[in-house]
Amino acid sequence: MDAEMLQQARDLRQEGDELYALLRPLPEGDWLRATPFKAWSVRDVVSHLHGTDKLALASLKSREEFARALASGGRGATAPGAHRELDSAELLARWRETFLEMCERFEATDARQRLAWVGPDMGARMFATARQMETWAHGQDVYDLLGRERRPTDRLKNIAAIGVKTFGWSFANRGLEVPAPVPHVRLEAPSGAIWAWNEPRDDERIEGPALDFCYVVTQVRNALDTRLSTRGEVAERWMAIAQCFAGPPEDPPEPGERV
């Protein structure tokens, strides 16, 4: 069994376990409340995660299965308004079942295997990281709505890594020339460990809590509302538009909108 893939799948599973524990006791009324993310309700958030995880599961089974899922309306199942035929308890149960099967498939997959997706193919490990990132980011939408404190863990390293890797994508996705040099990123993990990426340099660098960096690259917070320290024009431009998820360009919240 691929040890690297197994650890990534475990991190993904733990992310889902945490969100499930938050959602399970919620009263029906809370499922209809609007989160800070585009006014999506909690139900919309879970519906989107369920639909996207179903597509991911189909991809893990085979390319043919993924193609069939797309042809039968799989993209529509990721929309916030999908799965209206299910009440909140059934929707949660369906998402949980699909999510756990997806994690099991990831555990048994070679990290180097290429998997089909709605955009370019992805390596299995990056695919699992992307699912963890989206689970974590949308989970934060629910935590913010409920005003609950969330204890960060070192699972954030996976999300920070995908944030660093999508430096070029954040610019290219907007039709902008990718600037140089790539800033040095130095983050403090929840455990106190130091994580660093890219060549050390003083003129272009980003430093601060890993949690805040993850907030910014997933567009959960505006960089100005975090404890990140940026130095250099490229670093500041990046943090203003950072986007570690696929899809058309999205803008972060306005300063002070989500704190």
N, C-alpha and C positions, 0 to 999 in steps of 0.2 A: 504494500500500500504506500502511496506517495505521502511522505511525512509532511511536506510543505502544504500539499493540498488538504491533508487531514486537519492541520492546525487552522488553516483559513476557513474550512467548513465549520469547525468548532466555534470559531469566532463569530461566524455568521449565525450559527444556531443560538449562541448566547445572546446575540443582539435581538433575535426574534423572541427568545424566552423573556427577555426583559420587557419588551413591548407588550407581549401577551399578558404578562402579569399586571401591567398597567391597565390594559383594556378590559380584562375579564370582569372586574367588579363594577364597571361603569354603568350607571343607570341609563335607561333608554333615552332620557332627555339629553344627556351629555353627548350621545352619538349624533345628535342633530345640531349641536353648537358649532359655530364657525371657528376654525383655527386661524392663526395669523398667516397661513400660507394660502394666498389667493381666495380667502374666505371659504376654502374647502371645509366641509364638516368632518368630524371624526369618521363618520361613515364613508365619506368620499375618500379619505386617506386610506382606510382599510380596503375599500373597493379597488383603488388603484394598485395598492401593494399586491392584493390577491390576483388581479388580472395580469400584472407584470410577472409575478412568480409563476403563474400558470404557463406563460410563454417561455420563461426560463426553464421550467421543468420539461416542456416539450422539446426544447433545444437539447437538453441533457439526454433525452431518450434517443433522438436521432434527427438528422437534418430533414428527413421525410416527415417526421412527426411535427417538426417546427413549421415546415411549409404548409402542412394541413391545418395547423392551428391558425396561421395567418390567413389562409384562404377561407376559413370558417368564421372570420370576424374576430380573431384574437386581439387585434389592435384596439377594437372598440371595447373589449372587456377591460382594458386598462383605464378607461375614462372614469372620471370621478362619479358620474351618474349611473354607472353600470350596476348590475346585480340588484336591481330594485325589487326583484321578486323575493329576495331573502330578507328576513328581519335581522336585526343587528346580531343576535346570538348565533343565528345560522351562518351569517356572513363571517363572523369571527371564527367559528368552527371550521368553515371551509378554507379560510385563509390559513389557519393553523395546520390543517391536514396537508394542504399543498406545500406550505413552507417546510414542514418537517421532511416530506418526501424529497423536496428539492435539496435539502441539506444532505440527506442520505446519498443522493445521486452524486453530489459534489464530492463527498468523502471517498467514493469509489472511482473517481475520475482522475486521470493523469493531469497534472498541472499544466503540461505543455499542449494538451489537446485543444484544437481550435473549435469553437462553438459558434453556430450561426446566431445572428441577432438581427434586429430591425435595421441597424446600421452595419458597419464593418464587423466581420467575425472578430471574436475575442478569445484570448487564451483562457483556459478554465479558471486559473487562479485570479486573473483580473476580473473575470465574469463574477466570481463569488465575491470579490471585493466590492464590485459595483452593487451587488445585491445587498451587502452589508451596509454600504454607504447610504443607499436609498432607505433601507429599513431604519437606520439611525436618524437620518435627517427628517423623515416624516414622523418618526417617533418624537423628535424634538418639538414638532408642531403641536402634538398632543400634550406634551409636558408643559409647553408655554401656555396653551389654552387653559389648562387646569391649575397653573401656578405651582406645579410640583417641582421640588428640587430633584435633580438627576445627578447621581454620582458617576463621574467619568471614570473610565477604565483604560488600561493600555491597549485595549482593542482599537482605540482611536488611531494607532499607528498605521493600520491598513488604510484608513480613510485619509490620513495625512499623506500617505504615499501616493494614493491616486490623485490627490490634490496637487502634489508636486509634479507628477507625470503629465498632468493636463495643462501645464503652463502654456505650451504652444497652442493647444486646442482653444484655450480661452480667447486668444487673439484671432486665430485663423477662423474660428467659428463666426466671428463678427466681420470677416472680410478684411481684417487688419494684418499688416505685416508683423511677423513675430519678431520682437525686438531682441537685442543682445546688449549685455550678457545676461545669462540666466542667473537670477539672484540666488545667493546662498540662503538656505533655510535652516534655522537652528531652533528647535522647539523643546520645551520642557514637558515631559510626559506626566500624566497623573501620578505615577509612581515616583517621580523625581528624576528619572533617567533623562538623558539628553539624546534627542534624535536629530540627525543632521543630514542634509542632502545638498548636492551640487558643490562646486569648488568653493572653498572658503575665500571670502573677499569682504572688504570693509565698505566699498563704495555702493554695492548693491546687495542688500541682505534683509531678511525678515526674521525677527526673533520674537519669542513670547510663548505663552501656553499653547500646547498642542490642541487643547479644546477650542481655543479661539480661532486657530488656523482652520480647524475643521468646520467651525461655524461659518467662516468666510467662504471657503471653497465650495460649500454646499448651499451658499446663499441663505443661511439661516439668520445671519446677522450682517449688518454693514460693518466693514473693517473699522470705521471710525468709532464704533460702539464696543470695540474689543480692546484688550491689553496688548495687542500686537504692536511691535515697533518696526517700522519700515524705513529703510534708508536707500535712497536712490530713485531716479525717475522711473526706471523699469519696474522696480518693486512696488512703487505706489500705483502705477498704472495697472499692474497685475491684480493687486488686491482690490482695486475698484471694480474689476469685471470678472474676477475668478469664477470659473464654472467647471466643476469636475464631473458633471453629468451630461449625457447626450441630449440631443435635441436642439432646437433653434436657440439663439441667444436669449438669455433671461437676465434681468437686472436684479441686483440685491435689494433688500429693503432700504428705504430711505433712512438716513441717520436718525436715531431716536425712535424708529417705528417698531423695532423688536429689540428690547433690551432685557 
